[in-house]
Amino acid sequence: MPNEREPILVEREKTHGSFSENAKAAQDMKDVFIKHGYGTFRPEYREAMDLIATKFGRILSGGPNHKEHWLDAAGYCKLAMEACDD
């Protein structure tokens, strides 16, 4: 059937929420980052922030009770910390 979704997409929607809702939430956060000058940040910081926004979008659209989202967000914070000069 042409309207059947891939099984992985059906499964991920259970923990990640709707892709459309996730994308909207993440892009809204990234717009705030841009508004507040993150374009001047090192690439490592920007990428960490982008990925954290994606994880937070999943938390907002899929629900906060999926530990992996929180663990991933913490991991991106740690990677950004490794890029710090001090």
URDA-V560547 format. One line per field, one symbol per residue. phi: phi as a letter, one per 30 degrees, with the letter a starting at -180 (. if undefined). A space follows every 10 residues. Layout:
BEGIN
phi = ???
END
This chain:
BEGIN
phi = .dcdceeddd ddddcciddd dddddddddd ddedeciddc deeddddedd ddddddeddd ccjdcbeedd dddddddddd dddddc
END
